[in-house]
Amino acid sequence: MARRNKLLGLWAADLMGLTGSDAEAYAKTVVLSDLEEPGDEDVFRKVRHDFDTAGIDRTDTRIREQMAELLPVAREQVLKDSK
């Protein structure tokens, strides 16, 4: 889940115009937001809030879809890294 959250953070950072170390730092805040409570709602709320603050027009559904789409990508990356 941490890998998925990092990928989500990088996706969100890109939409907010963050690059390089700023994007990496933002992605880390998304990963850390998952420590607030069990489940995905804390991560979703963080990205939703940050998009609202930055004026990024993405629906709740699209953010949740992106979270779901990134999960198998993250799994694949973790499996590759463990070999």
mmCIF file of the N, C-alpha and C atoms, coordinates in Angstrom:
data_MODEL
# 
_entry.id   MODEL 
# 
loop_
_atom_site.group_PDB 
_atom_site.id 
_atom_site.type_symbol 
_atom_site.label_atom_id 
_atom_site.label_alt_id 
_atom_site.label_comp_id 
_atom_site.label_asym_id 
_atom_site.label_entity_id 
_atom_site.label_seq_id 
_atom_site.pdbx_PDB_ins_code 
_atom_site.Cartn_x 
_atom_site.Cartn_y 
_atom_site.Cartn_z 
_atom_site.occupancy 
_atom_site.B_iso_or_equiv 
_atom_site.pdbx_formal_charge 
_atom_site.auth_seq_id 
_atom_site.auth_comp_id 
_atom_site.auth_asym_id 
_atom_site.auth_atom_id 
_atom_site.pdbx_PDB_model_num 
ATOM 1   N N  . MET A 1 1  ? 0.826   -1.202  0.000   1.00 0.00 ? 1  MET A N  1 
ATOM 2   C CA . MET A 1 1  ? 0.000   0.000   0.000   1.00 0.00 ? 1  MET A CA 1 
ATOM 3   C C  . MET A 1 1  ? 0.867   1.262   0.000   1.00 0.00 ? 1  MET A C  1 
ATOM 4   N N  . ALA A 1 2  ? 2.010   1.168   0.685   1.00 0.00 ? 2  ALA A N  1 
ATOM 5   C CA . ALA A 1 2  ? 2.908   2.325   0.698   1.00 0.00 ? 2  ALA A CA 1 
ATOM 6   C C  . ALA A 1 2  ? 3.375   2.657   -0.712  1.00 0.00 ? 2  ALA A C  1 
ATOM 7   N N  . ARG A 1 3  ? 3.681   1.630   -1.504  1.00 0.00 ? 3  ARG A N  1 
ATOM 8   C CA . ARG A 1 3  ? 4.110   1.867   -2.890  1.00 0.00 ? 3  ARG A CA 1 
ATOM 9   C C  . ARG A 1 3  ? 2.972   2.481   -3.690  1.00 0.00 ? 3  ARG A C  1 
ATOM 10  N N  . ARG A 1 4  ? 1.777   1.975   -3.523  1.00 0.00 ? 4  ARG A N  1 
ATOM 11  C CA . ARG A 1 4  ? 0.619   2.549   -4.227  1.00 0.00 ? 4  ARG A CA 1 
ATOM 12  C C  . ARG A 1 4  ? 0.441   4.014   -3.847  1.00 0.00 ? 4  ARG A C  1 
ATOM 13  N N  . ASN A 1 5  ? 0.583   4.302   -2.558  1.00 0.00 ? 5  ASN A N  1 
ATOM 14  C CA . ASN A 1 5  ? 0.401   5.668   -2.093  1.00 0.00 ? 5  ASN A CA 1 
ATOM 15  C C  . ASN A 1 5  ? 1.492   6.594   -2.637  1.00 0.00 ? 5  ASN A C  1 
ATOM 16  N N  . LYS A 1 6  ? 2.702   6.073   -2.756  1.00 0.00 ? 6  LYS A N  1 
ATOM 17  C CA . LYS A 1 6  ? 3.776   6.877   -3.345  1.00 0.00 ? 6  LYS A CA 1 
ATOM 18  C C  . LYS A 1 6  ? 3.458   7.180   -4.807  1.00 0.00 ? 6  LYS A C  1 
ATOM 19  N N  . LEU A 1 7  ? 3.019   6.169   -5.544  1.00 0.00 ? 7  LEU A N  1 
ATOM 20  C CA . LEU A 1 7  ? 2.644   6.384   -6.947  1.00 0.00 ? 7  LEU A CA 1 
ATOM 21  C C  . LEU A 1 7  ? 1.490   7.380   -7.066  1.00 0.00 ? 7  LEU A C  1 
ATOM 22  N N  . LEU A 1 8  ? 0.517   7.276   -6.159  1.00 0.00 ? 8  LEU A N  1 
ATOM 23  C CA . LEU A 1 8  ? -0.593  8.225   -6.145  1.00 0.00 ? 8  LEU A CA 1 
ATOM 24  C C  . LEU A 1 8  ? -0.076  9.627   -5.875  1.00 0.00 ? 8  LEU A C  1 
ATOM 25  N N  . GLY A 1 9  ? 0.838   9.737   -4.936  1.00 0.00 ? 9  GLY A N  1 
ATOM 26  C CA . GLY A 1 9  ? 1.422   11.037  -4.624  1.00 0.00 ? 9  GLY A CA 1 
ATOM 27  C C  . GLY A 1 9  ? 2.170   11.631  -5.805  1.00 0.00 ? 9  GLY A C  1 
ATOM 28  N N  . LEU A 1 10 ? 2.885   10.799  -6.539  1.00 0.00 ? 10 LEU A N  1 
ATOM 29  C CA . LEU A 1 10 ? 3.603   11.286  -7.724  1.00 0.00 ? 10 LEU A CA 1 
ATOM 30  C C  . LEU A 1 10 ? 2.631   11.722  -8.815  1.00 0.00 ? 10 LEU A C  1 
ATOM 31  N N  . TRP A 1 11 ? 1.538   10.962  -8.975  1.00 0.00 ? 11 TRP A N  1 
ATOM 32  C CA . TRP A 1 11 ? 0.492   11.333  -9.928  1.00 0.00 ? 11 TRP A CA 1 
ATOM 33  C C  . TRP A 1 11 ? -0.108  12.691  -9.548  1.00 0.00 ? 11 TRP A C  1 
ATOM 34  N N  . ALA A 1 12 ? -0.464  12.833  -8.274  1.00 0.00 ? 12 ALA A N  1 
ATOM 35  C CA . ALA A 1 12 ? -1.058  14.085  -7.804  1.00 0.00 ? 12 ALA A CA 1 
ATOM 36  C C  . ALA A 1 12 ? -0.060  15.240  -7.927  1.00 0.00 ? 12 ALA A C  1 
ATOM 37  N N  . ALA A 1 13 ? 1.189   14.982  -7.586  1.00 0.00 ? 13 ALA A N  1 
ATOM 38  C CA . ALA A 1 13 ? 2.224   16.018  -7.680  1.00 0.00 ? 13 ALA A CA 1 
ATOM 39  C C  . ALA A 1 13 ? 2.344   16.519  -9.111  1.00 0.00 ? 13 ALA A C  1 
ATOM 40  N N  . ASP A 1 14 ? 2.320   15.597  -10.061 1.00 0.00 ? 14 ASP A N  1 
ATOM 41  C CA . ASP A 1 14 ? 2.412   15.972  -11.473 1.00 0.00 ? 14 ASP A CA 1 
ATOM 42  C C  . ASP A 1 14 ? 1.253   16.885  -11.866 1.00 0.00 ? 14 ASP A C  1 
ATOM 43  N N  . LEU A 1 15 ? 0.060   16.537  -11.434 1.00 0.00 ? 15 LEU A N  1 
ATOM 44  C CA . LEU A 1 15 ? -1.116  17.361  -11.754 1.00 0.00 ? 15 LEU A CA 1 
ATOM 45  C C  . LEU A 1 15 ? -1.023  18.740  -11.107 1.00 0.00 ? 15 LEU A C  1 
ATOM 46  N N  . MET A 1 16 ? -0.340  18.821  -9.970  1.00 0.00 ? 16 MET A N  1 
ATOM 47  C CA . MET A 1 16 ? -0.189  20.104  -9.278  1.00 0.00 ? 16 MET A CA 1 
ATOM 48  C C  . MET A 1 16 ? 1.049   20.867  -9.749  1.00 0.00 ? 16 MET A C  1 
ATOM 49  N N  . GLY A 1 17 ? 1.761   20.316  -10.729 1.00 0.00 ? 17 GLY A N  1 
ATOM 50  C CA . GLY A 1 17 ? 2.909   21.014  -11.286 1.00 0.00 ? 17 GLY A CA 1 
ATOM 51  C C  . GLY A 1 17 ? 4.196   20.855  -10.500 1.00 0.00 ? 17 GLY A C  1 
ATOM 52  N N  . LEU A 1 18 ? 4.237   19.881  -9.593  1.00 0.00 ? 18 LEU A N  1 
ATOM 53  C CA . LEU A 1 18 ? 5.453   19.640  -8.814  1.00 0.00 ? 18 LEU A CA 1 
ATOM 54  C C  . LEU A 1 18 ? 6.359   18.684  -9.571  1.00 0.00 ? 18 LEU A C  1 
ATOM 55  N N  . THR A 1 19 ? 7.655   18.935  -9.514  1.00 0.00 ? 19 THR A N  1 
ATOM 56  C CA . THR A 1 19 ? 8.618   18.075  -10.193 1.00 0.00 ? 19 THR A CA 1 
ATOM 57  C C  . THR A 1 19 ? 9.800   17.791  -9.282  1.00 0.00 ? 19 THR A C  1 
ATOM 58  N N  . GLY A 1 20 ? 10.594  16.806  -9.675  1.00 0.00 ? 20 GLY A N  1 
ATOM 59  C CA . GLY A 1 20 ? 11.847  16.506  -8.983  1.00 0.00 ? 20 GLY A CA 1 
ATOM 60  C C  . GLY A 1 20 ? 11.675  16.251  -7.500  1.00 0.00 ? 20 GLY A C  1 
ATOM 61  N N  . SER A 1 21 ? 12.513  16.894  -6.717  1.00 0.00 ? 21 SER A N  1 
ATOM 62  C CA . SER A 1 21 ? 12.504  16.664  -5.267  1.00 0.00 ? 21 SER A CA 1 
ATOM 63  C C  . SER A 1 21 ? 11.205  17.150  -4.626  1.00 0.00 ? 21 SER A C  1 
ATOM 64  N N  . ASP A 1 22 ? 10.577  18.173  -5.208  1.00 0.00 ? 22 ASP A N  1 
ATOM 65  C CA . ASP A 1 22 ? 9.285   18.636  -4.673  1.00 0.00 ? 22 ASP A CA 1 
ATOM 66  C C  . ASP A 1 22 ? 8.215   17.563  -4.849  1.00 0.00 ? 22 ASP A C  1 
ATOM 67  N N  . ALA A 1 23 ? 8.221   16.899  -6.000  1.00 0.00 ? 23 ALA A N  1 
ATOM 68  C CA . ALA A 1 23 ? 7.260   15.820  -6.244  1.00 0.00 ? 23 ALA A CA 1 
ATOM 69  C C  . ALA A 1 23 ? 7.526   14.652  -5.305  1.00 0.00 ? 23 ALA A C  1 
ATOM 70  N N  . GLU A 1 24 ? 8.781   14.291  -5.126  1.00 0.00 ? 24 GLU A N  1 
ATOM 71  C CA . GLU A 1 24 ? 9.141   13.193  -4.215  1.00 0.00 ? 24 GLU A CA 1 
ATOM 72  C C  . GLU A 1 24 ? 8.731   13.525  -2.779  1.00 0.00 ? 24 GLU A C  1 
ATOM 73  N N  . ALA A 1 25 ? 8.970   14.758  -2.366  1.00 0.00 ? 25 ALA A N  1 
ATOM 74  C CA . ALA A 1 25 ? 8.600   15.170  -1.009  1.00 0.00 ? 25 ALA A CA 1 
ATOM 75  C C  . ALA A 1 25 ? 7.084   15.120  -0.824  1.00 0.00 ? 25 ALA A C  1 
ATOM 76  N N  . TYR A 1 26 ? 6.352   15.577  -1.827  1.00 0.00 ? 26 TYR A N  1 
ATOM 77  C CA . TYR A 1 26 ? 4.892   15.512  -1.735  1.00 0.00 ? 26 TYR A CA 1 
ATOM 78  C C  . TYR A 1 26 ? 4.421   14.067  -1.653  1.00 0.00 ? 26 TYR A C  1 
ATOM 79  N N  . ALA A 1 27 ? 4.979   13.203  -2.502  1.00 0.00 ? 27 ALA A N  1 
ATOM 80  C CA . ALA A 1 27 ? 4.594   11.790  -2.490  1.00 0.00 ? 27 ALA A CA 1 
ATOM 81  C C  . ALA A 1 27 ? 4.826   11.186  -1.104  1.00 0.00 ? 27 ALA A C  1 
ATOM 82  N N  . LYS A 1 28 ? 5.892   11.595  -0.453  1.00 0.00 ? 28 LYS A N  1 
ATOM 83  C CA . LYS A 1 28 ? 6.175   11.096  0.900   1.00 0.00 ? 28 LYS A CA 1 
ATOM 84  C C  . LYS A 1 28 ? 5.077   11.521  1.878   1.00 0.00 ? 28 LYS A C  1 
ATOM 85  N N  . THR A 1 29 ? 4.549   12.730  1.718   1.00 0.00 ? 29 THR A N  1 
ATOM 86  C CA . THR A 1 29 ? 3.472   13.168  2.609   1.00 0.00 ? 29 THR A CA 1 
ATOM 87  C C  . THR A 1 29 ? 2.209   12.340  2.387   1.00 0.00 ? 29 THR A C  1 
ATOM 88  N N  . VAL A 1 30 ? 1.990   11.910  1.142   1.00 0.00 ? 30 VAL A N  1 
ATOM 89  C CA . VAL A 1 30 ? 0.837   11.051  0.860   1.00 0.00 ? 30 VAL A CA 1 
ATOM 90  C C  . VAL A 1 30 ? 1.030   9.694   1.531   1.00 0.00 ? 30 VAL A C  1 
ATOM 91  N N  . VAL A 1 31 ? 2.227   9.141   1.449   1.00 0.00 ? 31 VAL A N  1 
ATOM 92  C CA . VAL A 1 31 ? 2.521   7.865   2.112   1.00 0.00 ? 31 VAL A CA 1 
ATOM 93  C C  . VAL A 1 31 ? 2.293   8.003   3.618   1.00 0.00 ? 31 VAL A C  1 
ATOM 94  N N  . LEU A 1 32 ? 2.794   9.065   4.196   1.00 0.00 ? 32 LEU A N  1 
ATOM 95  C CA . LEU A 1 32 ? 2.655   9.259   5.648   1.00 0.00 ? 32 LEU A CA 1 
ATOM 96  C C  . LEU A 1 32 ? 1.212   9.493   6.071   1.00 0.00 ? 32 LEU A C  1 
ATOM 97  N N  . SER A 1 33 ? 0.393   10.033  5.176   1.00 0.00 ? 33 SER A N  1 
ATOM 98  C CA . SER A 1 33 ? -1.011  10.277  5.530   1.00 0.00 ? 33 SER A CA 1 
ATOM 99  C C  . SER A 1 33 ? -1.762  8.982   5.782   1.00 0.00 ? 33 SER A C  1 
ATOM 100 N N  . ASP A 1 34 ? -1.254  7.874   5.263   1.00 0.00 ? 34 ASP A N  1 
ATOM 101 C CA . ASP A 1 34 ? -1.916  6.580   5.446   1.00 0.00 ? 34 ASP A CA 1 
ATOM 102 C C  . ASP A 1 34 ? -1.778  6.066   6.868   1.00 0.00 ? 34 ASP A C  1 
ATOM 103 N N  . LEU A 1 35 ? -0.981  6.704   7.675   1.00 0.00 ? 35 LEU A N  1 
ATOM 104 C CA . LEU A 1 35 ? -0.785  6.264   9.059   1.00 0.00 ? 35 LEU A CA 1 
ATOM 105 C C  . LEU A 1 35 ? -1.844  6.816   10.006  1.00 0.00 ? 35 LEU A C  1 
ATOM 106 N N  . GLU A 1 36 ? -2.725  7.664   9.504   1.00 0.00 ? 36 GLU A N  1 
ATOM 107 C CA . GLU A 1 36 ? -3.724  8.305   10.359  1.00 0.00 ? 36 GLU A CA 1 
ATOM 108 C C  . GLU A 1 36 ? -4.818  7.353   10.824  1.00 0.00 ? 36 GLU A C  1 
ATOM 109 N N  . GLU A 1 37 ? -5.257  6.438   9.950   1.00 0.00 ? 37 GLU A N  1 
ATOM 110 C CA . GLU A 1 37 ? -6.336  5.512   10.298  1.00 0.00 ? 37 GLU A CA 1 
ATOM 111 C C  . GLU A 1 37 ? -6.288  4.325   9.337   1.00 0.00 ? 37 GLU A C  1 
ATOM 112 N N  . PRO A 1 38 ? -6.916  3.211   9.716   1.00 0.00 ? 38 PRO A N  1 
ATOM 113 C CA . PRO A 1 38 ? -6.951  2.059   8.805   1.00 0.00 ? 38 PRO A CA 1 
ATOM 114 C C  . PRO A 1 38 ? -7.741  2.388   7.535   1.00 0.00 ? 38 PRO A C  1 
ATOM 115 N N  . GLY A 1 39 ? -7.363  1.762   6.438   1.00 0.00 ? 39 GLY A N  1 
ATOM 116 C CA . GLY A 1 39 ? -8.087  1.947   5.186   1.00 0.00 ? 39 GLY A CA 1 
ATOM 117 C C  . GLY A 1 39 ? -7.514  3.069   4.350   1.00 0.00 ? 39 GLY A C  1 
ATOM 118 N N  . ASP A 1 40 ? -8.224  3.391   3.277   1.00 0.00 ? 40 ASP A N  1 
ATOM 119 C CA . ASP A 1 40 ? -7.743  4.362   2.293   1.00 0.00 ? 40 ASP A CA 1 
ATOM 120 C C  . ASP A 1 40 ? -8.298  5.768   2.464   1.00 0.00 ? 40 ASP A C  1 
ATOM 121 N N  . GLU A 1 41 ? -9.255  5.955   3.353   1.00 0.00 ? 41 GLU A N  1 
ATOM 122 C CA . GLU A 1 41 ? -9.926  7.254   3.431   1.00 0.00 ? 41 GLU A CA 1 
ATOM 123 C C  . GLU A 1 41 ? -8.979  8.387   3.813   1.00 0.00 ? 41 GLU A C  1 
ATOM 124 N N  . ASP A 1 42 ? -8.001  8.125   4.667   1.00 0.00 ? 42 ASP A N  1 
ATOM 125 C CA . ASP A 1 42 ? -7.067  9.180   5.054   1.00 0.00 ? 42 ASP A CA 1 
ATOM 126 C C  . ASP A 1 42 ? -6.237  9.630   3.856   1.00 0.00 ? 42 ASP A C  1 
ATOM 127 N N  . VAL A 1 43 ? -5.832  8.690   3.026   1.00 0.00 ? 43 VAL A N  1 
ATOM 128 C CA . VAL A 1 43 ? -5.063  9.016   1.820   1.00 0.00 ? 43 VAL A CA 1 
ATOM 129 C C  . VAL A 1 43 ? -5.946  9.780   0.835   1.00 0.00 ? 43 VAL A C  1 
ATOM 130 N N  . PHE A 1 44 ? -7.149  9.283   0.627   1.00 0.00 ? 44 PHE A N  1 
ATOM 131 C CA . PHE A 1 44 ? -8.085  9.952   -0.275  1.00 0.00 ? 44 PHE A CA 1 
ATOM 132 C C  . PHE A 1 44 ? -8.330  11.393  0.184   1.00 0.00 ? 44 PHE A C  1 
ATOM 133 N N  . ARG A 1 45 ? -8.612  11.577  1.479   1.00 0.00 ? 45 ARG A N  1 
ATOM 134 C CA . ARG A 1 45 ? -8.897  12.922  1.993   1.00 0.00 ? 45 ARG A CA 1 
ATOM 135 C C  . ARG A 1 45 ? -7.720  13.868  1.779   1.00 0.00 ? 45 ARG A C  1 
ATOM 136 N N  . LYS A 1 46 ? -6.512  13.383  1.973   1.00 0.00 ? 46 LYS A N  1 
ATOM 137 C CA . LYS A 1 46 ? -5.337  14.230  1.770   1.00 0.00 ? 46 LYS A CA 1 
ATOM 138 C C  . LYS A 1 46 ? -5.254  14.700  0.327   1.00 0.00 ? 46 LYS A C  1 
ATOM 139 N N  . VAL A 1 47 ? -5.344  13.769  -0.614  1.00 0.00 ? 47 VAL A N  1 
ATOM 140 C CA . VAL A 1 47 ? -5.243  14.139  -2.024  1.00 0.00 ? 47 VAL A CA 1 
ATOM 141 C C  . VAL A 1 47 ? -6.411  15.049  -2.414  1.00 0.00 ? 47 VAL A C  1 
ATOM 142 N N  . ARG A 1 48 ? -7.617  14.721  -1.967  1.00 0.00 ? 48 ARG A N  1 
ATOM 143 C CA . ARG A 1 48 ? -8.797  15.554  -2.262  1.00 0.00 ? 48 ARG A CA 1 
ATOM 144 C C  . ARG A 1 48 ? -8.563  16.979  -1.759  1.00 0.00 ? 48 ARG A C  1 
ATOM 145 N N  . HIS A 1 49 ? -8.122  17.109  -0.521  1.00 0.00 ? 49 HIS A N  1 
ATOM 146 C CA . HIS A 1 49 ? -7.873  18.431  0.076   1.00 0.00 ? 49 HIS A CA 1 
ATOM 147 C C  . HIS A 1 49 ? -6.795  19.185  -0.710  1.00 0.00 ? 49 HIS A C  1 
ATOM 148 N N  . ASP A 1 50 ? -5.719  18.500  -1.041  1.00 0.00 ? 50 ASP A N  1 
ATOM 149 C CA . ASP A 1 50 ? -4.628  19.154  -1.759  1.00 0.00 ? 50 ASP A CA 1 
ATOM 150 C C  . ASP A 1 50 ? -5.049  19.576  -3.168  1.00 0.00 ? 50 ASP A C  1 
ATOM 151 N N  . PHE A 1 51 ? -5.843  18.756  -3.829  1.00 0.00 ? 51 PHE A N  1 
ATOM 152 C CA . PHE A 1 51 ? -6.364  19.139  -5.143  1.00 0.00 ? 51 PHE A CA 1 
ATOM 153 C C  . PHE A 1 51 ? -7.278  20.360  -5.015  1.00 0.00 ? 51 PHE A C  1 
ATOM 154 N N  . ASP A 1 52 ? -8.145  20.356  -4.016  1.00 0.00 ? 52 ASP A N  1 
ATOM 155 C CA . ASP A 1 52 ? -9.050  21.488  -3.819  1.00 0.00 ? 52 ASP A CA 1 
ATOM 156 C C  . ASP A 1 52 ? -8.253  22.765  -3.566  1.00 0.00 ? 52 ASP A C  1 
ATOM 157 N N  . THR A 1 53 ? -7.235  22.666  -2.728  1.00 0.00 ? 53 THR A N  1 
ATOM 158 C CA . THR A 1 53 ? -6.403  23.823  -2.401  1.00 0.00 ? 53 THR A CA 1 
ATOM 159 C C  . THR A 1 53 ? -5.659  24.342  -3.627  1.00 0.00 ? 53 THR A C  1 
ATOM 160 N N  . ALA A 1 54 ? -5.200  23.426  -4.482  1.00 0.00 ? 54 ALA A N  1 
ATOM 161 C CA . ALA A 1 54 ? -4.435  23.807  -5.674  1.00 0.00 ? 54 ALA A CA 1 
ATOM 162 C C  . ALA A 1 54 ? -5.320  24.121  -6.878  1.00 0.00 ? 54 ALA A C  1 
ATOM 163 N N  . GLY A 1 55 ? -6.629  23.947  -6.737  1.00 0.00 ? 55 GLY A N  1 
ATOM 164 C CA . GLY A 1 55 ? -7.541  24.214  -7.840  1.00 0.00 ? 55 GLY A CA 1 
ATOM 165 C C  . GLY A 1 55 ? -7.499  23.157  -8.938  1.00 0.00 ? 55 GLY A C  1 
ATOM 166 N N  . ILE A 1 56 ? -7.160  21.922  -8.572  1.00 0.00 ? 56 ILE A N  1 
ATOM 167 C CA . ILE A 1 56 ? -7.096  20.823  -9.528  1.00 0.00 ? 56 ILE A CA 1 
ATOM 168 C C  . ILE A 1 56 ? -8.489  20.206  -9.639  1.00 0.00 ? 56 ILE A C  1 
ATOM 169 N N  . ASP A 1 57 ? -9.013  20.147  -10.851 1.00 0.00 ? 57 ASP A N  1 
ATOM 170 C CA . ASP A 1 57 ? -10.364 19.664  -11.089 1.00 0.00 ? 57 ASP A CA 1 
ATOM 171 C C  . ASP A 1 57 ? -10.357 18.160  -11.367 1.00 0.00 ? 57 ASP A C  1 
ATOM 172 N N  . ARG A 1 58 ? -10.475 17.370  -10.304 1.00 0.00 ? 58 ARG A N  1 
ATOM 173 C CA . ARG A 1 58 ? -10.602 15.915  -10.414 1.00 0.00 ? 58 ARG A CA 1 
ATOM 174 C C  . ARG A 1 58 ? -11.734 15.489  -9.483  1.00 0.00 ? 58 ARG A C  1 
ATOM 175 N N  . THR A 1 59 ? -12.604 14.629  -9.985  1.00 0.00 ? 59 THR A N  1 
ATOM 176 C CA . THR A 1 59 ? -13.722 14.174  -9.168  1.00 0.00 ? 59 THR A CA 1 
ATOM 177 C C  . THR A 1 59 ? -13.234 13.173  -8.125  1.00 0.00 ? 59 THR A C  1 
ATOM 178 N N  . ASP A 1 60 ? -14.047 12.989  -7.093  1.00 0.00 ? 60 ASP A N  1 
ATOM 179 C CA . ASP A 1 60 ? -13.751 11.959  -6.094  1.00 0.00 ? 60 ASP A CA 1 
ATOM 180 C C  . ASP A 1 60 ? -13.619 10.604  -6.770  1.00 0.00 ? 60 ASP A C  1 
ATOM 181 N N  . THR A 1 61 ? -14.517 10.344  -7.719  1.00 0.00 ? 61 THR A N  1 
ATOM 182 C CA . THR A 1 61 ? -14.496 9.068   -8.431  1.00 0.00 ? 61 THR A CA 1 
ATOM 183 C C  . THR A 1 61 ? -13.172 8.879   -9.159  1.00 0.00 ? 61 THR A C  1 
ATOM 184 N N  . ARG A 1 62 ? -12.682 9.913   -9.802  1.00 0.00 ? 62 ARG A N  1 
ATOM 185 C CA . ARG A 1 62 ? -11.422 9.793   -10.551 1.00 0.00 ? 62 ARG A CA 1 
ATOM 186 C C  . ARG A 1 62 ? -10.247 9.545   -9.614  1.00 0.00 ? 62 ARG A C  1 
ATOM 187 N N  . ILE A 1 63 ? -10.233 10.189  -8.471  1.00 0.00 ? 63 ILE A N  1 
ATOM 188 C CA . ILE A 1 63 ? -9.151  9.957   -7.509  1.00 0.00 ? 63 ILE A CA 1 
ATOM 189 C C  . ILE A 1 63 ? -9.204  8.507   -7.033  1.00 0.00 ? 63 ILE A C  1 
ATOM 190 N N  . ARG A 1 64 ? -10.391 8.028   -6.707  1.00 0.00 ? 64 ARG A N  1 
ATOM 191 C CA . ARG A 1 64 ? -10.532 6.634   -6.246  1.00 0.00 ? 64 ARG A CA 1 
ATOM 192 C C  . ARG A 1 64 ? -10.173 5.644   -7.365  1.00 0.00 ? 64 ARG A C  1 
ATOM 193 N N  . GLU A 1 65 ? -10.547 5.966   -8.599  1.00 0.00 ? 65 GLU A N  1 
ATOM 194 C CA . GLU A 1 65 ? -10.166 5.103   -9.725  1.00 0.00 ? 65 GLU A CA 1 
ATOM 195 C C  . GLU A 1 65 ? -8.647  5.043   -9.864  1.00 0.00 ? 65 GLU A C  1 
ATOM 196 N N  . GLN A 1 66 ? -7.994  6.176   -9.717  1.00 0.00 ? 66 GLN A N  1 
ATOM 197 C CA . GLN A 1 66 ? -6.537  6.211   -9.824  1.00 0.00 ? 66 GLN A CA 1 
ATOM 198 C C  . GLN A 1 66 ? -5.904  5.369   -8.715  1.00 0.00 ? 66 GLN A C  1 
ATOM 199 N N  . MET A 1 67 ? -6.462  5.446   -7.526  1.00 0.00 ? 67 MET A N  1 
ATOM 200 C CA . MET A 1 67 ? -5.967  4.623   -6.418  1.00 0.00 ? 67 MET A CA 1 
ATOM 201 C C  . MET A 1 67 ? -6.080  3.142   -6.774  1.00 0.00 ? 67 MET A C  1 
ATOM 202 N N  . ALA A 1 68 ? -7.225  2.762   -7.333  1.00 0.00 ? 68 ALA A N  1 
ATOM 203 C CA . ALA A 1 68 ? -7.452  1.360   -7.702  1.00 0.00 ? 68 ALA A CA 1 
ATOM 204 C C  . ALA A 1 68 ? -6.535  0.935   -8.844  1.00 0.00 ? 68 ALA A C  1 
ATOM 205 N N  . GLU A 1 69 ? -6.343  1.808   -9.825  1.00 0.00 ? 69 GLU A N  1 
ATOM 206 C CA . GLU A 1 69 ? -5.480  1.485   -10.964 1.00 0.00 ? 69 GLU A CA 1 
ATOM 207 C C  . GLU A 1 69 ? -4.019  1.330   -10.560 1.00 0.00 ? 69 GLU A C  1 
ATOM 208 N N  . LEU A 1 70 ? -3.598  2.076   -9.569  1.00 0.00 ? 70 LEU A N  1 
ATOM 209 C CA . LEU A 1 70 ? -2.195  2.034   -9.156  1.00 0.00 ? 70 LEU A CA 1 
ATOM 210 C C  . LEU A 1 70 ? -1.864  0.841   -8.268  1.00 0.00 ? 70 LEU A C  1 
ATOM 211 N N  . LEU A 1 71 ? -2.866  0.217   -7.677  1.00 0.00 ? 71 LEU A N  1 
ATOM 212 C CA . LEU A 1 71 ? -2.601  -0.913  -6.787  1.00 0.00 ? 71 LEU A CA 1 
ATOM 213 C C  . LEU A 1 71 ? -1.904  -2.073  -7.504  1.00 0.00 ? 71 LEU A C  1 
ATOM 214 N N  . PRO A 1 72 ? -2.405  -2.549  -8.653  1.00 0.00 ? 72 PRO A N  1 
ATOM 215 C CA . PRO A 1 72 ? -1.679  -3.630  -9.326  1.00 0.00 ? 72 PRO A CA 1 
ATOM 216 C C  . PRO A 1 72 ? -0.305  -3.196  -9.851  1.00 0.00 ? 72 PRO A C  1 
ATOM 217 N N  . VAL A 1 73 ? -0.168  -1.938  -10.218 1.00 0.00 ? 73 VAL A N  1 
ATOM 218 C CA . VAL A 1 73 ? 1.138   -1.427  -10.654 1.00 0.00 ? 73 VAL A CA 1 
ATOM 219 C C  . VAL A 1 73 ? 2.127   -1.504  -9.495  1.00 0.00 ? 73 VAL A C  1 
ATOM 220 N N  . ALA A 1 74 ? 1.675   -1.076  -8.326  1.00 0.00 ? 74 ALA A N  1 
ATOM 221 C CA . ALA A 1 74 ? 2.532   -1.119  -7.137  1.00 0.00 ? 74 ALA A CA 1 
ATOM 222 C C  . ALA A 1 74 ? 2.909   -2.549  -6.778  1.00 0.00 ? 74 ALA A C  1 
ATOM 223 N N  . ARG A 1 75 ? 1.946   -3.459  -6.844  1.00 0.00 ? 75 ARG A N  1 
ATOM 224 C CA . ARG A 1 75 ? 2.231   -4.868  -6.555  1.00 0.00 ? 75 ARG A CA 1 
ATOM 225 C C  . ARG A 1 75 ? 3.310   -5.412  -7.489  1.00 0.00 ? 75 ARG A C  1 
ATOM 226 N N  . GLU A 1 76 ? 3.161   -5.100  -8.760  1.00 0.00 ? 76 GLU A N  1 
ATOM 227 C CA . GLU A 1 76 ? 4.130   -5.556  -9.773  1.00 0.00 ? 76 GLU A CA 1 
ATOM 228 C C  . GLU A 1 76 ? 5.517   -4.990  -9.467  1.00 0.00 ? 76 GLU A C  1 
ATOM 229 N N  . GLN A 1 77 ? 5.592   -3.745  -9.114  1.00 0.00 ? 77 GLN A N  1 
ATOM 230 C CA . GLN A 1 77 ? 6.882   -3.127  -8.791  1.00 0.00 ? 77 GLN A CA 1 
ATOM 231 C C  . GLN A 1 77 ? 7.523   -3.792  -7.573  1.00 0.00 ? 77 GLN A C  1 
ATOM 232 N N  . VAL A 1 78 ? 6.722   -4.049  -6.553  1.00 0.00 ? 78 VAL A N  1 
ATOM 233 C CA . VAL A 1 78 ? 7.243   -4.680  -5.345  1.00 0.00 ? 78 VAL A CA 1 
ATOM 234 C C  . VAL A 1 78 ? 7.742   -6.087  -5.648  1.00 0.00 ? 78 VAL A C  1 
ATOM 235 N N  . LEU A 1 79 ? 6.992   -6.829  -6.448  1.00 0.00 ? 79 LEU A N  1 
ATOM 236 C CA . LEU A 1 79 ? 7.425   -8.187  -6.825  1.00 0.00 ? 79 LEU A CA 1 
ATOM 237 C C  . LEU A 1 79 ? 8.725   -8.152  -7.615  1.00 0.00 ? 79 LEU A C  1 
ATOM 238 N N  . LYS A 1 80 ? 8.861   -7.215  -8.532  1.00 0.00 ? 80 LYS A N  1 
ATOM 239 C CA . LYS A 1 80 ? 10.098  -7.070  -9.309  1.00 0.00 ? 80 LYS A CA 1 
ATOM 240 C C  . LYS A 1 80 ? 11.276  -6.741  -8.396  1.00 0.00 ? 80 LYS A C  1 
ATOM 241 N N  . ASP A 1 81 ? 11.042  -5.828  -7.445  1.00 0.00 ? 81 ASP A N  1 
ATOM 242 C CA . ASP A 1 81 ? 12.102  -5.388  -6.528  1.00 0.00 ? 81 ASP A CA 1 
ATOM 243 C C  . ASP A 1 81 ? 12.569  -6.513  -5.611  1.00 0.00 ? 81 ASP A C  1 
ATOM 244 N N  . SER A 1 82 ? 11.689  -7.468  -5.326  1.00 0.00 ? 82 SER A N  1 
ATOM 245 C CA . SER A 1 82 ? 12.042  -8.537  -4.382  1.00 0.00 ? 82 SER A CA 1 
ATOM 246 C C  . SER A 1 82 ? 12.795  -9.674  -5.034  1.00 0.00 ? 82 SER A C  1 
ATOM 247 N N  . LYS A 1 83 ? 12.946  -9.637  -6.353  1.00 0.00 ? 83 LYS A N  1 
ATOM 248 C CA . LYS A 1 83 ? 13.657  -10.723 -7.064  1.00 0.00 ? 83 LYS A CA 1 
ATOM 249 C C  . LYS A 1 83 ? 15.141  -10.462 -7.114  1.00 0.00 ? 83 LYS A C  1 
# 
